[in-house]
Amino acid sequence: MTRREMREHCFKMLFGVDFYPAEETATQVERYFGSPDEDDTTADGTLEIVHQVEMADKDREFLIARVEEIVPMIPQLDEEINKAAQGWNTKRMGRVELTILRQAVYEMRYDSDVPDKVAINEAVELAKKFGGNDSPAFINGVLARLVKDQAN
């Protein structure tokens, strides 16, 4: 599975975190892997797989571990996002954008295998796929500000 596909699955699992009590996170993550495949027809009539959770055990274990690492850090990640998002705070942000930012900030701060530019680019790609029209620019702006502030 590609890193981009892994990020997308991680995003989907993290997105659900805000909808359930913290003590249900492990149960909800397990349910994610039991969810049915979903497909959709594109504008040109092509059938596209939108959601498929069939994956190798090592990928599944990585995703579970990643979500388990990120969830307890959400307050800390949100604090960093609040500092970088001028005129915004996490309580006012859309859940899609907030989830993408949390994942990207985690990668930028705690995953030494992911360069900041890659984390930002991948976050923007997730925003294009799952967010609204203004989401990619918003995500890029907040993360660029975070990098700038870190450099100072």
C-alpha positions as a printed Julia matrix, in Angstrom:
152×3 Matrix{Float64}:
   0.0    0.0     0.0
   1.35   3.44   -0.85
   2.03   6.09    1.79
  -0.69   8.23    0.23
  -3.24   5.41    0.63
  -2.08   4.9     4.21
  -2.54   8.63    4.92
  -6.02   8.52    3.48
  -7.01   5.58    5.69
  -5.46   7.28    8.71
  -7.39  10.46    7.88
 -10.66   8.55    7.68
 -10.07   6.86   11.02
  -9.03  10.1    12.72
 -12.05  11.9    11.27
 -14.34   9.67   13.33
 -12.53  10.39   16.6
 -14.46  13.58   17.34
 -17.78  11.78   17.0
 -17.21   9.21   19.74
 -16.05   9.3    23.35
 -12.3    8.74   23.75
 -12.81   5.36   25.39
 -14.44   4.1    22.17
 -11.5    4.94   19.89
 -10.1    1.41   19.79
 -13.54  -0.07   19.05
 -14.21   2.46   16.29
 -10.82   1.78   14.69
 -11.59  -1.94   14.63
 -15.01  -1.23   13.1
 -13.31   0.77   10.39
 -11.63  -2.37    9.14
 -14.97  -4.15    9.0
 -16.63  -1.47    6.89
 -17.84  -2.5     3.43
 -16.18  -1.46    0.21
 -17.71   1.56   -1.48
 -17.6    2.61   -5.1
 -18.88   5.53   -7.1
 -19.29   6.44  -10.74
 -17.2    9.38  -11.89
 -18.51  12.12  -14.18
 -17.16  10.28  -17.21
 -18.96   7.05  -16.24
 -15.94   5.2   -14.85
 -16.46   3.05  -11.77
 -14.09   4.15   -9.01
 -13.38   2.43   -5.69
 -13.92   5.09   -3.03
 -13.28   3.02    0.07
 -11.65  -0.37    0.43
 -10.05  -1.56    3.65
  -8.57  -4.81    2.45
  -4.87  -4.57    3.25
  -1.86  -6.48    4.49
  -1.64  -7.15    8.22
   1.49  -4.98    8.52
  -0.37  -2.02    6.98
  -3.31  -2.53    9.3
  -1.0   -2.71   12.32
   0.78   0.47   11.2
  -2.52   2.34   10.85
  -3.8    1.21   14.24
  -0.52   2.23   15.87
  -0.52   5.59   14.08
  -4.06   6.43   15.18
  -3.25   5.31   18.73
  -0.23   7.65   18.69
  -2.11  10.66   17.31
  -5.35  10.54   19.33
  -3.81  11.26   22.76
  -1.82  14.1    21.18
  -4.89  15.9    19.78
  -4.94  18.63   22.48
  -1.24  19.36   21.86
  -1.69  19.29   18.07
  -4.71  21.58   18.32
  -2.68  24.03   20.39
  -0.04  24.21   17.64
  -2.74  24.6    14.99
  -4.39  27.41   16.98
  -1.08  29.29   17.16
  -0.51  29.01   13.4
  -4.08  29.62   12.2
  -4.34  33.39   12.48
  -7.92  34.49   13.05
  -9.11  30.9    13.4
  -9.18  28.34   16.14
  -9.85  24.64   16.02
 -13.36  25.03   17.43
 -14.39  27.03   14.34
 -12.71  24.81   11.74
 -14.49  22.22    9.67
 -13.88  18.67   10.84
 -12.3   17.65    7.53
  -9.79  20.49    7.62
  -9.06  20.01   11.3
  -8.42  16.3    10.86
  -6.11  16.93    7.92
  -4.2   19.56    9.91
  -3.86  17.27   12.93
  -2.43  14.5    10.82
  -0.04  16.83    8.98
   1.19  18.52   12.16
   1.79  15.11   13.7
   3.85  14.07   10.67
   5.79  17.33   10.68
   6.59  17.22   14.37
   6.86  13.52   15.24
   7.54  11.49   12.09
  11.16  12.01   11.08
  10.59   9.95    7.92
   8.3   12.63    6.48
   9.83  15.95    5.37
   7.7   19.02    6.1
   7.18  19.72    2.39
   5.85  16.2     1.84
   3.5   16.46    4.85
   2.17  19.77    3.51
   1.76  18.49   -0.04
  -0.04  15.35    1.12
  -2.31  17.39    3.4
  -3.23  19.66    0.48
  -4.0   16.58   -1.64
  -6.29  15.23    1.09
  -7.99  18.62    1.24
  -8.57  18.55   -2.52
 -10.17  15.13   -2.24
 -12.21  15.52    0.95
 -12.52  19.25    1.65
 -14.34  22.15    0.11
 -13.12  24.52   -2.58
 -11.16  26.69   -0.14
  -9.76  23.8     1.9
  -6.48  23.26    0.01
  -5.48  26.93    0.3
  -6.49  27.05    3.97
  -4.52  23.89    4.8
  -1.49  25.12    2.87
  -1.6   28.51    4.59
  -1.83  27.14    8.12
   0.93  24.58    7.59
   3.2   27.08    5.83
   2.75  29.43    8.78
   3.61  26.59   11.15
   6.86  25.94    9.26
   7.67  29.66    9.19
   7.04  30.02   12.93
   9.18  26.96   13.65
  12.06  28.46   11.67
  11.97  31.67   13.74
